[in-house]
Amino acid sequence: MFGPVMSPWQLLCNFSFLLLCIHMCAVRGEKAETILRRRLFESYNKEDVPRKMSNDSVEILMHFDFKRIEPHPNFMISVTGSVFCVWRDHSLRYRELNAENLTSLPVTADEIWVPDISVFSVEATRKLLNPSAKCDVSDNGRVTCVCPFVIGIYCKMNFNEWPHDTQVCSVDFYTRHNSQLKITLLKNSVENVRRNPRWRFDNISTTSPVRDENSDWMNMGYQIVMKRKDMAHYQRFITPAMTIAAMALSVFWMPRDHCIVRIFVSSVVFLLNLQFLLDVGNELKGWSGDSVPKIVRFYRDGLYLNFTSVLVSSIICQVSSSKSDLPPYLTRFSSFVGSNSTSRTLLGVPPKAGPWHSIAALLDRVSLLIATYVYFWVMADLIPS
């Protein structure tokens, strides 16, 4: 029904014949490629810009495929990915020379003309397409080069809004042949960028070319917009800041005769501010800049307020327990507070309190208002804009 069954020797012979045919086709293809390469490059000069006319420019399409973006201290960011460049070289058309109907010819960047484009890097200015970059030449002269890259760039960062800051960094490159090249940057997407545990990449946009007609230079590049994932930092620094502010203000609501308790709580809040200020400094270790982060200003100003609170609590304790006579300009105020129930309620003065107690109550309430205003002012700065 299915025809005669082949013996094992027949199967082996057929398989060997198939392998021989494949090998001969490969050898023939390799020989054809070698012949085409020799005929194509025998009069080719890679120093000549591939322009049809002297006043024409070479149109180049460029696309950066960002795979990984990693911020580091000292304003450095490492960018990993690949760059794709496409242009047309009329001297590399081989459709007429191609008897074997080859549609692509693999070459390296050091064999053909490549655009003189450099990238600004931390280490040094480097060529975008290195000599070992892999290129492919089609029969109509279309050249496609692909080159992986790992570059480090400087990014001027602003930590004023830390830890919910948004940074904009640029990958810049330039060419010295402004009049000879017409470069088009293709738009990029953040979808292919590897996720970072501490940063979210919102957008990658192209920058418009900046041309210098005098020096024949042209700059362009990409802008990377990234936002810090601040939830962990929010729990570590912003939430404790609110608690510390509440503890600092609670001191002024304690009884005025509990001097030791007031001074103790103010001292504890002072030490907490100092500890969290050191933690923030350790978190930002290695970063530098002109602006002071708002969270640093909060803990720094908190130190001043808590130190002042200790002094005010000590003065209030001394004043409220004083037995000496009031100066004449304070006697009227003390008498007014003693005879006015509303004033006693607002200041928290007992009905049978001594004359100095009204002065201590006034100082206590004024300090509370000032501290509340300052804390709300610095806390408002911590809210993301």
C-alpha positions as CSV (number, residue, x, y, z in Angstrom):
1,M,0.0,0.0,0.0
2,F,2.8,2.4,0.9
3,G,5.4,1.0,-1.6
4,P,8.5,-1.0,-1.0
5,V,10.3,-0.5,2.3
6,M,13.9,0.8,2.1
7,S,16.6,-1.0,3.8
8,P,18.8,0.8,6.4
9,W,21.6,1.0,3.9
10,Q,19.4,2.8,1.4
11,L,18.2,5.3,4.1
12,L,21.8,6.0,5.0
13,C,22.8,6.6,1.4
14,N,19.8,8.9,0.8
15,F,20.6,10.9,4.0
16,S,24.3,11.2,3.0
17,F,23.3,12.5,-0.4
18,L,21.1,15.1,1.1
19,L,23.9,16.3,3.4
20,L,26.2,16.5,0.4
21,C,23.7,18.6,-1.6
22,I,23.3,21.0,1.3
23,H,27.1,21.3,1.7
24,M,27.6,22.0,-2.0
25,C,24.9,24.7,-2.0
26,A,26.5,26.3,1.0
27,V,29.9,26.2,-0.6
28,R,28.5,27.6,-3.8
29,G,26.7,30.4,-1.9
30,E,29.9,31.2,0.0
31,K,31.9,31.3,-3.3
32,A,29.3,33.5,-4.9
33,E,29.5,35.9,-1.9
34,T,33.3,36.0,-2.1
35,I,33.2,36.8,-5.8
36,L,30.6,39.5,-5.3
37,R,32.6,41.0,-2.4
38,R,35.8,41.2,-4.5
39,R,34.0,42.7,-7.5
40,L,32.1,45.2,-5.3
41,F,35.0,46.5,-3.3
42,E,37.8,46.5,-5.9
43,S,37.0,50.2,-6.8
44,Y,35.2,51.2,-3.5
45,N,36.7,54.0,-1.4
46,K,35.2,54.0,2.1
47,E,36.5,57.6,2.7
48,D,34.1,59.0,0.1
49,V,30.8,60.3,1.4
50,P,28.1,58.4,-0.6
51,R,26.3,61.3,-2.2
52,K,24.9,61.3,-5.7
53,M,25.6,65.0,-6.2
54,S,28.1,67.2,-4.4
55,N,25.4,69.3,-2.9
56,D,23.3,66.3,-1.8
57,S,23.2,65.0,1.8
58,V,23.1,61.4,3.0
59,E,19.8,60.6,4.7
60,I,20.4,58.5,7.8
61,L,17.7,56.9,10.0
62,M,18.8,56.3,13.6
63,H,17.1,54.4,16.3
64,F,18.3,53.7,19.8
65,D,16.9,50.6,21.5
66,F,17.3,51.3,25.2
67,K,17.4,48.0,27.2
68,R,18.6,49.1,30.6
69,I,19.0,52.5,32.3
70,E,20.7,52.5,35.7
71,P,21.2,55.7,37.7
72,H,24.4,55.8,39.9
73,P,25.8,58.3,42.4
74,N,27.7,61.4,41.3
75,F,25.1,62.2,38.6
76,M,26.2,59.2,36.4
77,I,23.7,57.0,34.5
78,S,24.7,53.9,32.6
79,V,22.7,53.2,29.4
80,T,22.7,49.8,27.8
81,G,21.1,48.9,24.4
82,S,21.7,48.9,20.7
83,V,21.8,51.5,18.0
84,F,20.4,50.9,14.5
85,C,21.6,53.1,11.6
86,V,20.2,52.9,8.0
87,W,21.3,54.8,5.0
88,R,21.8,54.2,1.2
89,D,25.3,53.9,-0.3
90,H,25.0,54.1,-4.1
91,S,28.5,52.8,-4.5
92,L,27.5,49.5,-2.9
93,R,24.6,48.6,-5.3
94,Y,25.3,45.2,-6.7
95,R,22.0,44.2,-8.3
96,E,23.7,44.3,-11.8
97,L,26.7,42.3,-10.5
98,N,24.7,39.7,-8.7
99,A,24.4,36.6,-10.9
100,E,23.5,34.4,-7.9
101,N,20.6,36.6,-6.8
102,L,22.0,37.3,-3.4
103,T,19.9,39.8,-1.5
104,S,22.2,40.7,1.4
105,L,25.9,41.0,1.9
106,P,27.2,41.0,5.6
107,V,30.1,43.4,6.2
108,T,31.7,45.1,9.2
109,A,31.8,48.9,9.8
110,D,35.5,49.1,9.0
111,E,34.9,47.9,5.5
112,I,32.5,50.6,4.3
113,W,31.7,54.2,4.8
114,V,29.9,54.9,8.1
115,P,28.6,58.2,9.4
116,D,31.0,60.1,11.7
117,I,28.8,60.3,14.7
118,S,30.1,60.4,18.3
119,V,28.5,60.0,21.7
120,F,29.2,62.2,24.8
121,S,30.3,59.7,27.5
122,V,31.7,59.8,31.0
123,E,34.9,58.1,30.0
124,A,35.5,60.0,26.7
125,T,33.9,60.9,23.5
126,R,33.4,57.7,21.5
127,K,32.3,56.7,18.0
128,L,28.7,55.6,17.8
129,L,29.5,52.8,15.3
130,N,32.8,51.0,16.2
131,P,34.8,49.2,13.6
132,S,33.4,45.8,14.6
133,A,29.8,46.8,14.2
134,K,27.8,44.3,12.1
135,C,26.3,45.7,8.9
136,D,24.2,44.3,6.1
137,V,24.2,45.6,2.5
138,S,21.2,44.9,0.3
139,D,21.4,44.7,-3.5
140,N,20.0,48.3,-3.9
141,G,22.7,49.8,-1.7
142,R,20.7,50.1,1.5
143,V,23.1,49.7,4.5
144,T,21.8,48.6,7.9
145,C,24.2,48.6,10.8
146,V,23.6,47.4,14.4
147,C,25.9,48.1,17.2
148,P,25.4,47.3,20.9
149,F,26.5,50.0,23.4
150,V,27.1,50.6,27.1
151,I,27.7,54.2,27.8
152,G,27.9,56.3,31.0
153,I,26.5,59.8,30.9
154,Y,26.4,62.7,33.3
155,C,22.9,63.9,34.3
156,K,22.4,67.2,36.1
157,M,19.9,66.2,38.8
158,N,17.8,68.3,41.1
159,F,17.1,66.7,44.5
160,N,14.9,69.5,45.8
161,E,11.8,67.3,45.7
162,W,13.6,64.1,46.9
163,P,12.3,61.4,47.5
164,H,9.5,62.0,45.0
165,D,11.7,63.7,42.4
166,T,11.5,63.5,38.6
167,Q,14.7,63.7,36.7
168,V,15.4,64.5,33.0
169,C,18.6,63.2,31.6
170,S,20.0,63.4,28.0
171,V,21.9,61.1,25.8
172,D,23.6,63.5,23.4
173,F,25.7,62.8,20.3
174,Y,27.1,65.0,17.6
175,T,28.5,64.9,14.1
176,R,31.1,67.2,12.5
177,H,29.5,67.0,9.0
178,N,26.4,69.1,9.3
179,S,26.1,69.9,5.6
180,Q,26.8,66.3,4.5
181,L,24.4,64.4,6.7
182,K,20.7,64.5,7.3
183,I,20.0,62.5,10.4
184,T,16.5,61.5,11.5
185,L,16.0,60.1,15.0
186,L,13.2,57.6,15.3
187,K,11.0,57.8,18.4
188,N,11.7,55.5,21.3
189,S,9.5,53.8,23.8
190,V,10.0,53.0,27.5
191,E,8.3,49.6,27.1
192,N,11.5,47.8,26.2
193,V,13.5,49.3,29.1
194,R,14.2,46.8,31.8
195,R,12.2,47.6,35.0
196,N,14.2,49.3,37.7
197,P,13.3,48.7,41.4
198,R,13.9,52.4,42.3
199,W,13.0,54.3,39.2
200,R,10.0,54.5,36.8
201,F,10.8,55.6,33.3
202,D,8.0,57.8,32.0
203,N,9.1,58.9,28.6
204,I,12.0,58.9,26.1
205,S,11.8,61.7,23.6
206,T,14.0,63.0,20.8
207,T,15.6,66.4,21.0
208,S,15.6,68.7,18.0
209,P,19.0,69.0,16.1
210,V,21.1,72.0,17.0
211,R,23.2,73.1,14.1
212,D,26.3,75.3,14.2
213,E,26.8,76.7,10.7
214,N,30.2,78.2,11.6
215,S,31.8,75.0,12.7
216,D,29.7,72.5,10.7
217,W,28.7,70.7,13.9
218,M,25.3,69.3,14.7
219,N,24.1,68.0,18.2
220,M,21.0,65.9,18.9
221,G,19.9,63.1,21.2
222,Y,17.3,61.6,23.5
223,Q,15.8,62.9,26.7
224,I,14.9,60.3,29.4
225,V,12.3,61.3,31.9
226,M,12.4,59.1,35.1
227,K,10.5,59.4,38.4
228,R,11.7,57.9,41.6
229,K,9.6,55.2,43.1
230,D,9.2,56.9,46.5
231,M,6.9,54.6,48.5
232,A,9.7,53.0,50.5
233,H,11.4,56.4,51.1
234,Y,8.0,57.9,52.0
235,Q,7.6,55.2,54.7
236,R,11.1,55.7,55.9
237,F,11.3,59.5,56.0
238,I,8.0,61.3,55.3
239,T,5.7,59.4,57.7
240,P,8.2,59.7,60.6
241,A,8.4,63.4,59.9
242,M,4.7,63.8,60.5
243,T,5.0,61.9,63.8
244,I,8.0,64.0,64.9
245,A,6.1,67.2,64.1
246,A,3.1,66.0,66.2
247,M,5.4,65.1,69.1
248,A,7.1,68.4,69.0
249,L,3.8,70.3,69.1
250,S,2.4,68.2,71.9
251,V,5.0,69.7,74.2
252,F,3.2,73.0,74.3
253,W,-0.1,71.3,75.4
254,M,1.5,69.7,78.4
255,P,0.9,71.2,81.9
256,R,3.3,74.1,82.5
257,D,4.3,72.7,85.9
258,H,5.6,69.5,84.3
259,C,8.9,71.0,83.4
260,I,10.9,67.7,83.4
261,V,8.5,66.0,81.2
262,R,8.4,68.9,78.7
263,I,12.2,69.1,78.5
264,F,12.5,65.3,78.2
265,V,10.0,65.0,75.3
266,S,11.7,68.0,73.5
267,S,15.1,66.4,73.9
268,V,13.8,63.0,72.5
269,V,12.3,64.8,69.5
270,F,15.6,66.6,69.0
271,L,17.5,63.3,69.0
272,L,15.0,61.8,66.6
273,N,15.4,64.7,64.2
274,L,19.2,64.3,64.4
275,Q,19.0,60.6,63.7
276,F,16.7,60.9,60.7
277,L,18.8,63.8,59.3
278,L,21.8,61.5,59.5
279,D,19.8,58.7,57.8
280,V,18.8,61.1,55.0
281,G,22.4,62.1,54.5
282,N,23.5,58.5,54.4
283,E,20.8,57.8,51.8
284,L,22.0,60.7,49.6
285,K,25.6,59.8,50.1
286,G,27.6,60.3,46.9
287,W,25.0,62.8,45.5
288,S,25.8,66.5,45.3
289,G,24.1,69.5,44.0
290,D,23.2,73.2,44.5
291,S,19.7,72.6,46.0
292,V,19.0,71.2,49.4
293,P,16.2,68.6,49.5
294,K,13.1,69.7,51.2
295,I,13.2,66.7,53.5
296,V,16.6,67.7,54.7
297,R,15.3,71.2,55.4
298,F,12.5,69.8,57.4
299,Y,14.8,67.8,59.8
300,R,17.3,70.6,59.9
301,D,14.7,73.2,60.8
302,G,13.2,70.6,63.3
303,L,16.5,70.6,65.1
304,Y,16.4,74.4,65.5
305,L,12.7,74.3,66.7
306,N,13.4,71.5,69.2
307,F,16.4,73.3,70.6
308,T,14.3,76.4,71.0
309,S,11.5,74.4,72.5
310,V,13.8,73.1,75.3
311,L,14.9,76.7,76.0
312,V,11.3,78.0,76.0
313,S,10.1,75.1,78.3
314,S,12.9,76.0,80.8
315,I,11.9,79.7,80.7
316,I,8.2,78.9,81.1
317,C,9.0,76.7,84.1
318,Q,11.0,79.5,85.7
319,V,8.5,82.2,85.0
320,S,5.4,80.3,86.1
321,S,6.9,79.5,89.5
322,S,8.4,82.9,90.1
323,K,7.2,84.7,93.4
324,S,8.6,88.1,92.6
325,D,6.5,91.2,91.8
326,L,5.5,91.9,88.2
327,P,6.9,94.9,86.4
328,P,4.4,97.7,86.0
329,Y,3.9,97.2,82.3
330,L,3.0,93.5,82.9
331,T,0.7,94.1,85.9
332,R,-2.1,95.4,83.7
333,F,-1.9,92.4,81.4
334,S,-2.0,89.9,84.3
335,S,-4.9,91.7,85.9
336,F,-6.8,91.7,82.6
337,V,-6.3,87.9,82.1
338,G,-7.3,87.2,85.7
339,S,-10.5,89.1,85.4
340,N,-11.5,87.8,81.9
341,S,-12.7,84.2,81.6
342,T,-12.3,84.1,77.9
343,S,-8.6,85.1,78.2
344,R,-8.1,82.5,80.9
345,T,-9.6,79.8,78.7
346,L,-7.6,80.7,75.7
347,L,-4.3,80.8,77.6
348,G,-5.2,77.9,79.9
349,V,-4.7,80.0,83.1
350,P,-6.3,78.5,86.3
351,P,-8.7,80.9,88.2
352,K,-6.4,81.3,91.2
353,A,-3.0,81.3,89.4
354,G,-0.2,83.6,90.4
355,P,0.6,86.8,88.5
356,W,3.5,85.3,86.6
357,H,1.4,82.4,85.4
358,S,-0.4,84.6,82.9
359,I,2.9,85.7,81.4
360,A,4.1,82.1,81.2
361,A,0.8,81.1,79.5
362,L,1.1,83.9,76.9
363,L,4.7,82.8,76.1
364,D,3.6,79.2,75.8
365,R,0.7,80.0,73.4
366,V,2.9,82.3,71.2
367,S,5.5,79.6,71.0
368,L,2.9,77.0,70.0
369,L,1.6,79.3,67.3
370,I,5.0,79.9,65.9
371,A,6.0,76.2,66.0
372,T,2.7,75.2,64.4
373,Y,3.2,77.7,61.6
374,V,6.8,76.6,60.9
375,Y,5.9,72.9,61.0
376,F,3.0,73.3,58.7
377,W,5.1,75.4,56.3
378,V,7.9,72.8,56.1
379,M,5.4,69.9,56.0
380,A,3.6,71.5,53.0
381,D,6.9,71.5,51.1
382,L,7.0,67.7,51.5
383,I,3.7,67.2,49.6
384,P,4.5,66.2,46.0
385,S,3.7,68.9,43.5
